[in-house]
């Protein structure tokens, strides 16, 4: 089964997220990850959708998303031609004597401790999926109380594959 990351530029209108996710559910396709946020122009939103399937299904998904109302452009973010990142927040149960061990793991992964309580720490880690999985694996001896993931977001590298919204503005 192949994975595909779609970067979708849409008009920032009510219901567009529902229409995109509805296409997947109507066709019986699963969304592994979805992130969305407004671009530098508040009229447009960039959605990053990660899905899996065989090549024929992934091509079909891509073509169907392109046909949706409010969709301005769809790009497939290929690993070697794009930069992809994910963010996780991890709340770990940590007693004061355990803090140096956690801090050394945080330093190795260039993560950030963003909150410290009497018996817990919240750590922010950004990176590729493999980096995040490796970080979580190293926390094996600690109790993870909560974990939140943003899902993958990404952009294509360079300026050759850029979608132009107008002469003055470059969004995609």
C-alpha positions in Angstrom: 0.0 0.0 0.0 1.4 3.4 -1.0 1.1 6.7 0.9 0.3 10.0 -0.8 0.5 13.5 0.7 -1.8 16.0 -1.1 -1.3 19.7 -0.6 -4.7 21.3 -1.5 -5.3 25.0 -1.9 -8.9 25.9 -1.3 -11.1 28.9 -1.0 -11.6 29.8 2.7 -15.3 29.2 2.7 -17.7 27.5 5.1 -18.1 23.8 4.4 -15.0 23.2 2.3 -13.4 20.9 4.9 -16.6 18.9 5.0 -16.7 18.6 1.2 -13.2 17.3 1.0 -13.5 14.9 3.9 -17.0 13.9 2.6 -15.4 12.8 -0.8 -13.2 10.4 1.1 -15.9 8.9 3.2 -18.4 8.6 0.3 -15.8 6.6 -1.7 -14.7 4.5 1.3 -11.2 6.0 1.5 -9.5 6.6 4.8 -7.7 9.8 5.7 -4.6 9.0 7.7 -3.9 12.7 8.6 -5.4 16.0 7.8 -4.2 19.5 8.7 -5.6 22.8 7.5 -4.8 26.4 8.0 -5.3 29.8 6.4 -2.5 31.0 4.2 -0.9 34.5 4.1 -4.1 35.5 2.2 -7.1 35.0 4.5 -9.2 34.1 1.4 -7.4 30.8 1.0 -6.7 27.8 3.1 -4.0 25.1 2.6 -5.0 21.6 3.5 -2.6 18.7 3.8 -4.2 15.3 3.5 -2.3 12.0 3.9 -4.0 8.9 2.4 -3.0 5.3 1.5 -4.0 3.0 -1.3 -2.7 1.4 -4.4 -1.5 3.7 -7.2 -4.8 3.5 -9.1 -6.8 4.5 -6.0 -4.4 7.3 -5.1 -4.7 8.7 -8.7 -8.5 8.5 -8.5 -8.5 10.3 -5.2 -6.3 13.1 -6.5 -8.4 13.6 -9.7 -11.7 13.6 -7.6 -10.3 16.2 -5.1 -9.3 18.4 -8.1 -12.9 18.5 -9.3 -14.3 19.6 -6.0 -16.0 23.0 -5.7 -13.7 25.5 -3.9 -10.5 23.6 -4.8 -8.0 25.8 -6.6 -5.1 23.4 -6.9 -3.8 20.0 -5.8 -0.2 19.0 -5.5 1.3 15.7 -4.7 4.1 16.2 -2.2 6.8 13.7 -3.1 9.4 13.0 -0.4 12.5 14.2 -2.4 10.7 17.2 -3.7 9.0 18.5 -0.6 9.5 19.3 3.1 7.0 17.6 5.4 6.8 18.0 9.2 4.5 17.0 12.0 4.2 18.3 15.6 3.5 16.3 18.7 2.9 17.4 22.3 3.7 14.7 24.8 2.7 14.9 28.5 5.0 12.6 30.5 4.7 11.6 34.2 8.1 12.6 35.6 9.3 12.8 39.2 12.0 15.4 39.9 14.7 12.7 40.0 13.7 11.6 36.4 13.9 15.1 34.9 17.6 14.9 33.8 16.9 11.7 31.8 14.0 13.3 30.0 15.9 16.5 29.5 18.8 14.6 27.7 16.3 12.9 25.4 14.7 16.3 24.7 18.1 17.8 23.9 19.1 14.9 21.5 15.9 15.5 19.5 16.0 19.3 19.6 12.6 19.2 21.2 11.3 21.8 23.7 10.0 21.4 27.2 7.1 23.8 27.2 5.5 23.1 30.6 6.8 21.6 33.9 4.6 20.5 36.7 5.3 18.8 40.0 4.8 15.4 38.5 4.7 16.0 34.7 6.3 17.7 31.8 4.9 18.6 28.4 7.3 18.3 25.5 7.0 19.7 22.0 8.7 17.8 19.1 8.6 18.7 15.5 10.0 16.7 12.6 9.4 13.8 10.3 7.2 10.9 11.2 10.3 8.7 11.8 11.9 11.2 14.1 8.7 11.5 16.1 8.3 7.7 16.4 12.0 7.4 17.5 11.3 10.0 20.2 8.3 8.2 21.5 10.2 4.9 21.5 12.9 6.5 23.7 10.2 7.5 26.2 9.5 3.8 26.7 10.6 3.8 30.4 8.4 6.7 31.2 4.6 6.9 31.5 3.0 8.9 28.7 -0.1 10.6 30.2 -1.3 12.2 27.0 -0.1 12.6 23.4 -1.5 15.0 20.7 -0.4 15.0 17.0 -1.0 17.6 14.4 -0.8 15.5 11.4 1.6 16.1 8.5 1.9 19.5 6.8 4.3 20.3 4.0 5.4 22.4 1.1 7.1 21.6 -2.2 10.7 22.7 -2.5 11.9 25.5 -4.8 9.9 27.9 -6.9 9.4 25.9 -10.1 6.1 24.3 -8.9 4.4 27.3 -7.4 0.7 28.1 -7.9 0.1 31.8 -8.6 -3.1 33.4 -7.3 -2.4 36.7 -8.8 0.4 38.8 -10.3 1.3 40.3 -6.9 0.8 37.2 -4.7 2.2 33.7 -4.7 0.4 31.3 -2.3 0.9 27.7 -3.3 
